[in-house]
Amino acid sequence: MTAANDWTKEMATKGFPELKQLYTLLGAPKNVELFANTHFQHNYNYVSRAAFFGFINKHFKLAWKSRWWRRITIDWGARNWRSGT
């Protein structure tokens, strides 16, 4: 999970502890993580995307050796996207 300075900013105290408790009860506490980057105004930033892709790579055992997602730059303010490849 990710959190930013938006409606998700309280995730560390409201929501995530309960999810962590549930995953612990199910015997899988390492299968839920929170990446709280509340200094960002939204979750579309690179740091949140990198955390997400790293989590997916680890838990789905995709063995992505390169960090291809680092080459993608999204400029939401200009309403366009471009690949940095």
PDB file with one MODEL, atoms N, CA, C and O in Angstrom:
MODEL        1
ATOM      1  N   MET A   1       0.833  -1.152   0.000  1.00  0.00           N
ATOM      2  CA  MET A   1       0.000   0.000   0.000  1.00  0.00           C
ATOM      3  C   MET A   1       0.888   1.227   0.000  1.00  0.00           C
ATOM      4  O   MET A   1       2.019   1.193   0.484  1.00  0.00           O
ATOM      5  N   THR A   2       0.367   2.303  -0.544  1.00  0.00           N
ATOM      6  CA  THR A   2       1.083   3.561  -0.517  1.00  0.00           C
ATOM      7  C   THR A   2       0.213   4.624   0.141  1.00  0.00           C
ATOM      8  O   THR A   2      -1.011   4.506   0.189  1.00  0.00           O
ATOM      9  N   ALA A   3       0.867   5.656   0.643  1.00  0.00           N
ATOM     10  CA  ALA A   3       0.151   6.775   1.234  1.00  0.00           C
ATOM     11  C   ALA A   3       0.843   8.064   0.810  1.00  0.00           C
ATOM     12  O   ALA A   3       2.065   8.102   0.662  1.00  0.00           O
ATOM     13  N   ALA A   4       0.067   9.103   0.620  1.00  0.00           N
ATOM     14  CA  ALA A   4       0.583  10.420   0.251  1.00  0.00           C
ATOM     15  C   ALA A   4      -0.183  11.465   1.047  1.00  0.00           C
ATOM     16  O   ALA A   4      -1.001  11.126   1.902  1.00  0.00           O
ATOM     17  N   ASN A   5       0.079  12.717   0.770  1.00  0.00           N
ATOM     18  CA  ASN A   5      -0.608  13.799   1.468  1.00  0.00           C
ATOM     19  C   ASN A   5      -1.959  14.064   0.803  1.00  0.00           C
ATOM     20  O   ASN A   5      -2.237  15.169   0.336  1.00  0.00           O
ATOM     21  N   ASP A   6      -2.777  13.035   0.773  1.00  0.00           N
ATOM     22  CA  ASP A   6      -4.122  13.123   0.202  1.00  0.00           C
ATOM     23  C   ASP A   6      -5.041  12.321   1.121  1.00  0.00           C
ATOM     24  O   ASP A   6      -4.756  12.213   2.314  1.00  0.00           O
ATOM     25  N   TRP A   7      -6.095  11.777   0.622  1.00  0.00           N
ATOM     26  CA  TRP A   7      -7.034  11.035   1.467  1.00  0.00           C
ATOM     27  C   TRP A   7      -6.406   9.796   2.101  1.00  0.00           C
ATOM     28  O   TRP A   7      -6.989   9.211   3.014  1.00  0.00           O
ATOM     29  N   THR A   8      -5.220   9.385   1.627  1.00  0.00           N
ATOM     30  CA  THR A   8      -4.548   8.207   2.181  1.00  0.00           C
ATOM     31  C   THR A   8      -3.541   8.552   3.279  1.00  0.00           C
ATOM     32  O   THR A   8      -2.876   7.652   3.792  1.00  0.00           O
ATOM     33  N   LYS A   9      -3.409   9.828   3.656  1.00  0.00           N
ATOM     34  CA  LYS A   9      -2.345  10.243   4.572  1.00  0.00           C
ATOM     35  C   LYS A   9      -2.439   9.629   5.963  1.00  0.00           C
ATOM     36  O   LYS A   9      -1.431   9.568   6.667  1.00  0.00           O
ATOM     37  N   GLU A  10      -3.587   9.185   6.369  1.00  0.00           N
ATOM     38  CA  GLU A  10      -3.732   8.562   7.685  1.00  0.00           C
ATOM     39  C   GLU A  10      -3.643   7.035   7.630  1.00  0.00           C
ATOM     40  O   GLU A  10      -3.956   6.360   8.610  1.00  0.00           O
ATOM     41  N   MET A  11      -3.228   6.504   6.512  1.00  0.00           N
ATOM     42  CA  MET A  11      -3.175   5.049   6.335  1.00  0.00           C
ATOM     43  C   MET A  11      -2.303   4.360   7.389  1.00  0.00           C
ATOM     44  O   MET A  11      -2.604   3.237   7.794  1.00  0.00           O
ATOM     45  N   ALA A  12      -1.243   5.007   7.832  1.00  0.00           N
ATOM     46  CA  ALA A  12      -0.352   4.388   8.814  1.00  0.00           C
ATOM     47  C   ALA A  12      -1.047   4.132  10.149  1.00  0.00           C
ATOM     48  O   ALA A  12      -0.671   3.212  10.876  1.00  0.00           O
ATOM     49  N   THR A  13      -2.051   4.935  10.475  1.00  0.00           N
ATOM     50  CA  THR A  13      -2.755   4.773  11.750  1.00  0.00           C
ATOM     51  C   THR A  13      -4.199   4.313  11.593  1.00  0.00           C
ATOM     52  O   THR A  13      -4.794   3.801  12.541  1.00  0.00           O
ATOM     53  N   LYS A  14      -4.760   4.491  10.410  1.00  0.00           N
ATOM     54  CA  LYS A  14      -6.148   4.107  10.168  1.00  0.00           C
ATOM     55  C   LYS A  14      -6.226   3.245   8.915  1.00  0.00           C
ATOM     56  O   LYS A  14      -6.279   3.760   7.798  1.00  0.00           O
ATOM     57  N   GLY A  15      -6.232   1.980   9.102  1.00  0.00           N
ATOM     58  CA  GLY A  15      -6.355   1.070   7.959  1.00  0.00           C
ATOM     59  C   GLY A  15      -5.220   0.073   7.895  1.00  0.00           C
ATOM     60  O   GLY A  15      -5.450  -1.136   7.904  1.00  0.00           O
ATOM     61  N   PHE A  16      -3.997   0.567   7.832  1.00  0.00           N
ATOM     62  CA  PHE A  16      -2.874  -0.368   7.714  1.00  0.00           C
ATOM     63  C   PHE A  16      -2.683  -1.236   8.954  1.00  0.00           C
ATOM     64  O   PHE A  16      -2.462  -2.438   8.806  1.00  0.00           O
ATOM     65  N   PRO A  17      -2.756  -0.690  10.173  1.00  0.00           N
ATOM     66  CA  PRO A  17      -2.599  -1.578  11.341  1.00  0.00           C
ATOM     67  C   PRO A  17      -3.597  -2.741  11.348  1.00  0.00           C
ATOM     68  O   PRO A  17      -3.257  -3.860  11.731  1.00  0.00           O
ATOM     69  N   GLU A  18      -4.811  -2.464  10.925  1.00  0.00           N
ATOM     70  CA  GLU A  18      -5.817  -3.527  10.862  1.00  0.00           C
ATOM     71  C   GLU A  18      -5.484  -4.553   9.782  1.00  0.00           C
ATOM     72  O   GLU A  18      -5.662  -5.754   9.982  1.00  0.00           O
ATOM     73  N   LEU A  19      -5.004  -4.076   8.645  1.00  0.00           N
ATOM     74  CA  LEU A  19      -4.589  -5.011   7.585  1.00  0.00           C
ATOM     75  C   LEU A  19      -3.407  -5.856   8.032  1.00  0.00           C
ATOM     76  O   LEU A  19      -3.368  -7.060   7.777  1.00  0.00           O
ATOM     77  N   LYS A  20      -2.446  -5.230   8.698  1.00  0.00           N
ATOM     78  CA  LYS A  20      -1.283  -5.962   9.199  1.00  0.00           C
ATOM     79  C   LYS A  20      -1.723  -7.022  10.201  1.00  0.00           C
ATOM     80  O   LYS A  20      -1.207  -8.139  10.201  1.00  0.00           O
ATOM     81  N   GLN A  21      -2.667  -6.669  11.046  1.00  0.00           N
ATOM     82  CA  GLN A  21      -3.197  -7.617  12.025  1.00  0.00           C
ATOM     83  C   GLN A  21      -3.880  -8.796  11.327  1.00  0.00           C
ATOM     84  O   GLN A  21      -3.703  -9.946  11.729  1.00  0.00           O
ATOM     85  N   LEU A  22      -4.656  -8.509  10.286  1.00  0.00           N
ATOM     86  CA  LEU A  22      -5.327  -9.568   9.538  1.00  0.00           C
ATOM     87  C   LEU A  22      -4.321 -10.491   8.856  1.00  0.00           C
ATOM     88  O   LEU A  22      -4.444 -11.713   8.938  1.00  0.00           O
ATOM     89  N   TYR A  23      -3.338  -9.917   8.192  1.00  0.00           N
ATOM     90  CA  TYR A  23      -2.324 -10.732   7.524  1.00  0.00           C
ATOM     91  C   TYR A  23      -1.518 -11.555   8.528  1.00  0.00           C
ATOM     92  O   TYR A  23      -1.116 -12.680   8.231  1.00  0.00           O
ATOM     93  N   THR A  24      -1.281 -10.997   9.712  1.00  0.00           N
ATOM     94  CA  THR A  24      -0.584 -11.742  10.764  1.00  0.00           C
ATOM     95  C   THR A  24      -1.432 -12.910  11.229  1.00  0.00           C
ATOM     96  O   THR A  24      -0.923 -14.014  11.426  1.00  0.00           O
ATOM     97  N   LEU A  25      -2.714 -12.675  11.405  1.00  0.00           N
ATOM     98  CA  LEU A  25      -3.647 -13.729  11.792  1.00  0.00           C
ATOM     99  C   LEU A  25      -3.659 -14.857  10.763  1.00  0.00           C
ATOM    100  O   LEU A  25      -3.784 -16.032  11.109  1.00  0.00           O
ATOM    101  N   LEU A  26      -3.527 -14.478   9.492  1.00  0.00           N
ATOM    102  CA  LEU A  26      -3.520 -15.467   8.409  1.00  0.00           C
ATOM    103  C   LEU A  26      -2.149 -16.112   8.202  1.00  0.00           C
ATOM    104  O   LEU A  26      -1.981 -16.958   7.324  1.00  0.00           O
ATOM    105  N   GLY A  27      -1.175 -15.711   9.013  1.00  0.00           N
ATOM    106  CA  GLY A  27       0.160 -16.297   8.928  1.00  0.00           C
ATOM    107  C   GLY A  27       1.031 -15.724   7.819  1.00  0.00           C
ATOM    108  O   GLY A  27       2.005 -16.355   7.410  1.00  0.00           O
ATOM    109  N   ALA A  28       0.692 -14.542   7.331  1.00  0.00           N
ATOM    110  CA  ALA A  28       1.450 -13.953   6.226  1.00  0.00           C
ATOM    111  C   ALA A  28       1.738 -12.462   6.469  1.00  0.00           C
ATOM    112  O   ALA A  28       1.406 -11.633   5.622  1.00  0.00           O
ATOM    113  N   PRO A  29       2.345 -12.111   7.603  1.00  0.00           N
ATOM    114  CA  PRO A  29       2.554 -10.689   7.898  1.00  0.00           C
ATOM    115  C   PRO A  29       3.483  -9.978   6.925  1.00  0.00           C
ATOM    116  O   PRO A  29       3.427  -8.755   6.799  1.00  0.00           O
ATOM    117  N   LYS A  30       4.331 -10.723   6.243  1.00  0.00           N
ATOM    118  CA  LYS A  30       5.255 -10.101   5.291  1.00  0.00           C
ATOM    119  C   LYS A  30       4.612  -9.827   3.934  1.00  0.00           C
ATOM    120  O   LYS A  30       5.244  -9.252   3.048  1.00  0.00           O
ATOM    121  N   ASN A  31       3.373 -10.232   3.776  1.00  0.00           N
ATOM    122  CA  ASN A  31       2.692 -10.047   2.489  1.00  0.00           C
ATOM    123  C   ASN A  31       1.914  -8.741   2.400  1.00  0.00           C
ATOM    124  O   ASN A  31       1.199  -8.519   1.423  1.00  0.00           O
ATOM    125  N   VAL A  32       2.038  -7.887   3.385  1.00  0.00           N
ATOM    126  CA  VAL A  32       1.409  -6.573   3.331  1.00  0.00           C
ATOM    127  C   VAL A  32       2.447  -5.548   3.804  1.00  0.00           C
ATOM    128  O   VAL A  32       3.106  -5.736   4.826  1.00  0.00           O
ATOM    129  N   GLU A  33       2.571  -4.479   3.048  1.00  0.00           N
ATOM    130  CA  GLU A  33       3.536  -3.435   3.373  1.00  0.00           C
ATOM    131  C   GLU A  33       2.902  -2.073   3.125  1.00  0.00           C
ATOM    132  O   GLU A  33       1.992  -1.934   2.308  1.00  0.00           O
ATOM    133  N   LEU A  34       3.394  -1.084   3.837  1.00  0.00           N
ATOM    134  CA  LEU A  34       2.945   0.286   3.636  1.00  0.00           C
ATOM    135  C   LEU A  34       4.144   1.155   3.293  1.00  0.00           C
ATOM    136  O   LEU A  34       5.141   1.159   4.014  1.00  0.00           O
ATOM    137  N   PHE A  35       4.049   1.875   2.217  1.00  0.00           N
ATOM    138  CA  PHE A  35       5.067   2.834   1.806  1.00  0.00           C
ATOM    139  C   PHE A  35       4.444   4.217   1.973  1.00  0.00           C
ATOM    140  O   PHE A  35       3.808   4.740   1.058  1.00  0.00           O
ATOM    141  N   ALA A  36       4.638   4.801   3.158  1.00  0.00           N
ATOM    142  CA  ALA A  36       4.021   6.095   3.470  1.00  0.00           C
ATOM    143  C   ALA A  36       4.957   7.222   3.042  1.00  0.00           C
ATOM    144  O   ALA A  36       5.976   7.475   3.683  1.00  0.00           O
ATOM    145  N   ASN A  37       4.607   7.873   1.982  1.00  0.00           N
ATOM    146  CA  ASN A  37       5.375   9.004   1.456  1.00  0.00           C
ATOM    147  C   ASN A  37       4.492  10.242   1.492  1.00  0.00           C
ATOM    148  O   ASN A  37       4.150  10.812   0.457  1.00  0.00           O
ATOM    149  N   THR A  38       4.130  10.646   2.709  1.00  0.00           N
ATOM    150  CA  THR A  38       3.152  11.710   2.857  1.00  0.00           C
ATOM    151  C   THR A  38       3.701  13.102   2.534  1.00  0.00           C
ATOM    152  O   THR A  38       2.968  14.088   2.613  1.00  0.00           O
ATOM    153  N   HIS A  39       4.971  13.187   2.175  1.00  0.00           N
ATOM    154  CA  HIS A  39       5.510  14.470   1.728  1.00  0.00           C
ATOM    155  C   HIS A  39       5.150  14.743   0.270  1.00  0.00           C
ATOM    156  O   HIS A  39       5.357  15.854  -0.218  1.00  0.00           O
ATOM    157  N   PHE A  40       4.612  13.740  -0.435  1.00  0.00           N
ATOM    158  CA  PHE A  40       4.120  13.934  -1.802  1.00  0.00           C
ATOM    159  C   PHE A  40       2.635  14.276  -1.760  1.00  0.00           C
ATOM    160  O   PHE A  40       1.921  13.823  -0.866  1.00  0.00           O
ATOM    161  N   GLN A  41       2.174  15.057  -2.702  1.00  0.00           N
ATOM    162  CA  GLN A  41       0.769  15.475  -2.729  1.00  0.00           C
ATOM    163  C   GLN A  41      -0.157  14.402  -3.291  1.00  0.00           C
ATOM    164  O   GLN A  41      -1.370  14.470  -3.091  1.00  0.00           O
ATOM    165  N   HIS A  42       0.388  13.424  -3.983  1.00  0.00           N
ATOM    166  CA  HIS A  42      -0.432  12.368  -4.580  1.00  0.00           C
ATOM    167  C   HIS A  42       0.409  11.110  -4.722  1.00  0.00           C
ATOM    168  O   HIS A  42       1.617  11.151  -4.491  1.00  0.00           O
ATOM    169  N   ASN A  43      -0.197  10.009  -5.092  1.00  0.00           N
ATOM    170  CA  ASN A  43       0.502   8.729  -5.218  1.00  0.00           C
ATOM    171  C   ASN A  43       0.966   8.420  -6.635  1.00  0.00           C
ATOM    172  O   ASN A  43       1.359   7.287  -6.912  1.00  0.00           O
ATOM    173  N   TYR A  44       0.931   9.386  -7.529  1.00  0.00           N
ATOM    174  CA  TYR A  44       1.369   9.132  -8.904  1.00  0.00           C
ATOM    175  C   TYR A  44       2.860   9.379  -9.073  1.00  0.00           C
ATOM    176  O   TYR A  44       3.359   9.364 -10.198  1.00  0.00           O
ATOM    177  N   ASN A  45       3.578   9.606  -7.987  1.00  0.00           N
ATOM    178  CA  ASN A  45       4.998   9.931  -8.052  1.00  0.00           C
ATOM    179  C   ASN A  45       5.852   8.697  -8.286  1.00  0.00           C
ATOM    180  O   ASN A  45       5.403   7.563  -8.122  1.00  0.00           O
ATOM    181  N   TYR A  46       7.093   8.948  -8.674  1.00  0.00           N
ATOM    182  CA  TYR A  46       8.018   7.848  -8.971  1.00  0.00           C
ATOM    183  C   TYR A  46       8.250   6.956  -7.746  1.00  0.00           C
ATOM    184  O   TYR A  46       8.279   5.732  -7.872  1.00  0.00           O
ATOM    185  N   VAL A  47       8.412   7.549  -6.584  1.00  0.00           N
ATOM    186  CA  VAL A  47       8.718   6.779  -5.383  1.00  0.00           C
ATOM    187  C   VAL A  47       7.612   5.759  -5.092  1.00  0.00           C
ATOM    188  O   VAL A  47       7.903   4.608  -4.764  1.00  0.00           O
ATOM    189  N   SER A  48       6.367   6.168  -5.209  1.00  0.00           N
ATOM    190  CA  SER A  48       5.250   5.241  -4.987  1.00  0.00           C
ATOM    191  C   SER A  48       5.205   4.155  -6.046  1.00  0.00           C
ATOM    192  O   SER A  48       4.943   2.992  -5.740  1.00  0.00           O
ATOM    193  N   ARG A  49       5.461   4.534  -7.298  1.00  0.00           N
ATOM    194  CA  ARG A  49       5.453   3.527  -8.375  1.00  0.00           C
ATOM    195  C   ARG A  49       6.583   2.530  -8.183  1.00  0.00           C
ATOM    196  O   ARG A  49       6.379   1.330  -8.369  1.00  0.00           O
ATOM    197  N   ALA A  50       7.763   2.998  -7.817  1.00  0.00           N
ATOM    198  CA  ALA A  50       8.902   2.096  -7.610  1.00  0.00           C
ATOM    199  C   ALA A  50       8.626   1.134  -6.467  1.00  0.00           C
ATOM    200  O   ALA A  50       8.964  -0.047  -6.558  1.00  0.00           O
ATOM    201  N   ALA A  51       8.014   1.623  -5.387  1.00  0.00           N
ATOM    202  CA  ALA A  51       7.663   0.741  -4.268  1.00  0.00           C
ATOM    203  C   ALA A  51       6.672  -0.322  -4.723  1.00  0.00           C
ATOM    204  O   ALA A  51       6.810  -1.493  -4.370  1.00  0.00           O
ATOM    205  N   PHE A  52       5.679   0.080  -5.501  1.00  0.00           N
ATOM    206  CA  PHE A  52       4.675  -0.859  -6.013  1.00  0.00           C
ATOM    207  C   PHE A  52       5.319  -1.927  -6.895  1.00  0.00           C
ATOM    208  O   PHE A  52       5.078  -3.119  -6.699  1.00  0.00           O
ATOM    209  N   PHE A  53       6.140  -1.509  -7.869  1.00  0.00           N
ATOM    210  CA  PHE A  53       6.759  -2.486  -8.770  1.00  0.00           C
ATOM    211  C   PHE A  53       7.719  -3.404  -8.024  1.00  0.00           C
ATOM    212  O   PHE A  53       7.802  -4.592  -8.337  1.00  0.00           O
ATOM    213  N   GLY A  54       8.447  -2.871  -7.040  1.00  0.00           N
ATOM    214  CA  GLY A  54       9.332  -3.718  -6.238  1.00  0.00           C
ATOM    215  C   GLY A  54       8.548  -4.754  -5.442  1.00  0.00           C
ATOM    216  O   GLY A  54       8.963  -5.908  -5.342  1.00  0.00           O
ATOM    217  N   PHE A  55       7.408  -4.340  -4.874  1.00  0.00           N
ATOM    218  CA  PHE A  55       6.550  -5.252  -4.124  1.00  0.00           C
ATOM    219  C   PHE A  55       6.013  -6.357  -5.034  1.00  0.00           C
ATOM    220  O   PHE A  55       6.043  -7.534  -4.676  1.00  0.00           O
ATOM    221  N   ILE A  56       5.530  -5.974  -6.194  1.00  0.00           N
ATOM    222  CA  ILE A  56       5.001  -6.956  -7.154  1.00  0.00           C
ATOM    223  C   ILE A  56       6.097  -7.917  -7.598  1.00  0.00           C
ATOM    224  O   ILE A  56       5.868  -9.123  -7.679  1.00  0.00           O
ATOM    225  N   ASN A  57       7.274  -7.395  -7.883  1.00  0.00           N
ATOM    226  CA  ASN A  57       8.404  -8.226  -8.300  1.00  0.00           C
ATOM    227  C   ASN A  57       8.734  -9.257  -7.231  1.00  0.00           C
ATOM    228  O   ASN A  57       8.956 -10.428  -7.538  1.00  0.00           O
ATOM    229  N   LYS A  58       8.768  -8.822  -5.974  1.00  0.00           N
ATOM    230  CA  LYS A  58       9.116  -9.720  -4.874  1.00  0.00           C
ATOM    231  C   LYS A  58       8.037 -10.773  -4.633  1.00  0.00           C
ATOM    232  O   LYS A  58       8.348 -11.960  -4.531  1.00  0.00           O
ATOM    233  N   HIS A  59       6.794 -10.363  -4.542  1.00  0.00           N
ATOM    234  CA  HIS A  59       5.737 -11.292  -4.139  1.00  0.00           C
ATOM    235  C   HIS A  59       5.232 -12.190  -5.257  1.00  0.00           C
ATOM    236  O   HIS A  59       4.703 -13.268  -4.986  1.00  0.00           O
ATOM    237  N   PHE A  60       5.384 -11.769  -6.501  1.00  0.00           N
ATOM    238  CA  PHE A  60       5.002 -12.627  -7.620  1.00  0.00           C
ATOM    239  C   PHE A  60       6.207 -13.360  -8.197  1.00  0.00           C
ATOM    240  O   PHE A  60       6.096 -14.109  -9.168  1.00  0.00           O
ATOM    241  N   LYS A  61       7.377 -13.123  -7.568  1.00  0.00           N
ATOM    242  CA  LYS A  61       8.625 -13.791  -7.976  1.00  0.00           C
ATOM    243  C   LYS A  61       8.869 -13.654  -9.482  1.00  0.00           C
ATOM    244  O   LYS A  61       9.123 -14.636 -10.180  1.00  0.00           O
ATOM    245  N   LEU A  62       8.784 -12.421  -9.958  1.00  0.00           N
ATOM    246  CA  LEU A  62       8.937 -12.153 -11.384  1.00  0.00           C
ATOM    247  C   LEU A  62      10.390 -12.094 -11.828  1.00  0.00           C
ATOM    248  O   LEU A  62      10.674 -12.182 -13.022  1.00  0.00           O
ATOM    249  N   ALA A  63      11.307 -11.946 -10.889  1.00  0.00           N
ATOM    250  CA  ALA A  63      12.743 -11.912 -11.170  1.00  0.00           C
ATOM    251  C   ALA A  63      13.124 -10.824 -12.156  1.00  0.00           C
ATOM    252  O   ALA A  63      13.985 -11.027 -13.012  1.00  0.00           O
ATOM    253  N   TRP A  64      12.483  -9.668 -12.037  1.00  0.00           N
ATOM    254  CA  TRP A  64      12.891  -8.529 -12.857  1.00  0.00           C
ATOM    255  C   TRP A  64      14.249  -8.072 -12.363  1.00  0.00           C
ATOM    256  O   TRP A  64      14.374  -7.593 -11.236  1.00  0.00           O
ATOM    257  N   LYS A  65      15.251  -8.214 -13.186  1.00  0.00           N
ATOM    258  CA  LYS A  65      16.593  -7.815 -12.769  1.00  0.00           C
ATOM    259  C   LYS A  65      16.824  -6.340 -13.017  1.00  0.00           C
ATOM    260  O   LYS A  65      17.461  -5.663 -12.210  1.00  0.00           O
ATOM    261  N   SER A  66      16.316  -5.844 -14.114  1.00  0.00           N
ATOM    262  CA  SER A  66      16.476  -4.420 -14.376  1.00  0.00           C
ATOM    263  C   SER A  66      15.316  -3.668 -13.742  1.00  0.00           C
ATOM    264  O   SER A  66      14.261  -4.242 -13.474  1.00  0.00           O
ATOM    265  N   ARG A  67      15.515  -2.429 -13.515  1.00  0.00           N
ATOM    266  CA  ARG A  67      14.459  -1.583 -12.970  1.00  0.00           C
ATOM    267  C   ARG A  67      13.882  -0.762 -14.119  1.00  0.00           C
ATOM    268  O   ARG A  67      14.035   0.458 -14.167  1.00  0.00           O
ATOM    269  N   TRP A  68      13.210  -1.461 -15.053  1.00  0.00           N
ATOM    270  CA  TRP A  68      12.696  -0.823 -16.260  1.00  0.00           C
ATOM    271  C   TRP A  68      11.719   0.299 -15.952  1.00  0.00           C
ATOM    272  O   TRP A  68      11.588   1.239 -16.736  1.00  0.00           O
ATOM    273  N   TRP A  69      11.029   0.209 -14.811  1.00  0.00           N
ATOM    274  CA  TRP A  69      10.043   1.238 -14.501  1.00  0.00           C
ATOM    275  C   TRP A  69      10.704   2.582 -14.197  1.00  0.00           C
ATOM    276  O   TRP A  69      10.021   3.605 -14.203  1.00  0.00           O
ATOM    277  N   ARG A  70      11.997   2.610 -13.936  1.00  0.00           N
ATOM    278  CA  ARG A  70      12.689   3.877 -13.696  1.00  0.00           C
ATOM    279  C   ARG A  70      12.773   4.716 -14.971  1.00  0.00           C
ATOM    280  O   ARG A  70      12.971   5.929 -14.907  1.00  0.00           O
ATOM    281  N   ARG A  71      12.624   4.077 -16.109  1.00  0.00           N
ATOM    282  CA  ARG A  71      12.739   4.801 -17.373  1.00  0.00           C
ATOM    283  C   ARG A  71      11.448   5.501 -17.767  1.00  0.00           C
ATOM    284  O   ARG A  71      11.413   6.216 -18.768  1.00  0.00           O
ATOM    285  N   ILE A  72      10.403   5.308 -17.005  1.00  0.00           N
ATOM    286  CA  ILE A  72       9.119   5.914 -17.347  1.00  0.00           C
ATOM    287  C   ILE A  72       8.924   7.200 -16.541  1.00  0.00           C
ATOM    288  O   ILE A  72       9.000   7.190 -15.313  1.00  0.00           O
ATOM    289  N   THR A  73       8.680   8.266 -17.220  1.00  0.00           N
ATOM    290  CA  THR A  73       8.428   9.553 -16.575  1.00  0.00           C
ATOM    291  C   THR A  73       7.022   9.987 -16.922  1.00  0.00           C
ATOM    292  O   THR A  73       6.650  10.041 -18.093  1.00  0.00           O
ATOM    293  N   ILE A  74       6.255  10.291 -15.916  1.00  0.00           N
ATOM    294  CA  ILE A  74       4.894  10.761 -16.160  1.00  0.00           C
ATOM    295  C   ILE A  74       4.785  12.191 -15.673  1.00  0.00           C
ATOM    296  O   ILE A  74       5.103  12.499 -14.524  1.00  0.00           O
ATOM    297  N   ASP A  75       4.338  13.048 -16.548  1.00  0.00           N
ATOM    298  CA  ASP A  75       4.169  14.456 -16.215  1.00  0.00           C
ATOM    299  C   ASP A  75       2.676  14.735 -16.162  1.00  0.00           C
ATOM    300  O   ASP A  75       2.072  15.068 -17.182  1.00  0.00           O
ATOM    301  N   TRP A  76       2.075  14.604 -14.990  1.00  0.00           N
ATOM    302  CA  TRP A  76       0.632  14.776 -14.857  1.00  0.00           C
ATOM    303  C   TRP A  76       0.221  16.218 -15.055  1.00  0.00           C
ATOM    304  O   TRP A  76      -0.876  16.486 -15.545  1.00  0.00           O
ATOM    305  N   GLY A  77       1.083  17.155 -14.681  1.00  0.00           N
ATOM    306  CA  GLY A  77       0.737  18.555 -14.811  1.00  0.00           C
ATOM    307  C   GLY A  77       0.558  18.973 -16.264  1.00  0.00           C
ATOM    308  O   GLY A  77      -0.294  19.806 -16.573  1.00  0.00           O
ATOM    309  N   ALA A  78       1.357  18.398 -17.156  1.00  0.00           N
ATOM    310  CA  ALA A  78       1.268  18.744 -18.572  1.00  0.00           C
ATOM    311  C   ALA A  78       0.258  17.869 -19.309  1.00  0.00           C
ATOM    312  O   ALA A  78       0.053  18.029 -20.512  1.00  0.00           O
ATOM    313  N   ARG A  79      -0.374  16.942 -18.583  1.00  0.00           N
ATOM    314  CA  ARG A  79      -1.368  16.028 -19.163  1.00  0.00           C
ATOM    315  C   ARG A  79      -0.820  15.200 -20.318  1.00  0.00           C
ATOM    316  O   ARG A  79      -1.513  14.965 -21.308  1.00  0.00           O
ATOM    317  N   ASN A  80       0.393  14.773 -20.191  1.00  0.00           N
ATOM    318  CA  ASN A  80       0.952  13.857 -21.188  1.00  0.00           C
ATOM    319  C   ASN A  80       1.917  12.914 -20.501  1.00  0.00           C
ATOM    320  O   ASN A  80       2.316  13.138 -19.358  1.00  0.00           O
ATOM    321  N   TRP A  81       2.281  11.883 -21.189  1.00  0.00           N
ATOM    322  CA  TRP A  81       3.278  10.976 -20.633  1.00  0.00           C
ATOM    323  C   TRP A  81       4.290  10.686 -21.710  1.00  0.00           C
ATOM    324  O   TRP A  81       4.015  10.780 -22.906  1.00  0.00           O
ATOM    325  N   ARG A  82       5.470  10.330 -21.249  1.00  0.00           N
ATOM    326  CA  ARG A  82       6.530   9.986 -22.191  1.00  0.00           C
ATOM    327  C   ARG A  82       7.395   8.909 -21.569  1.00  0.00           C
ATOM    328  O   ARG A  82       7.532   8.838 -20.347  1.00  0.00           O
ATOM    329  N   SER A  83       7.962   8.095 -22.389  1.00  0.00           N
ATOM    330  CA  SER A  83       8.857   7.057 -21.914  1.00  0.00           C
ATOM    331  C   SER A  83      10.273   7.581 -22.008  1.00  0.00           C
ATOM    332  O   SER A  83      10.653   8.188 -23.009  1.00  0.00           O
ATOM    333  N   GLY A  84      11.048   7.349 -20.972  1.00  0.00           N
ATOM    334  CA  GLY A  84      12.429   7.791 -20.949  1.00  0.00           C
ATOM    335  C   GLY A  84      13.383   6.810 -21.587  1.00  0.00           C
ATOM    336  O   GLY A  84      14.597   6.931 -21.425  1.00  0.00           O
ATOM    337  N   THR A  85      12.856   5.843 -22.306  1.00  0.00           N
ATOM    338  CA  THR A  85      13.737   4.835 -22.921  1.00  0.00           C
ATOM    339  C   THR A  85      14.405   5.379 -24.144  1.00  0.00           C
ATOM    340  O   THR A  85      15.180   4.673 -24.790  1.00  0.00           O
TER     341      THR A  85
ENDMDL
END
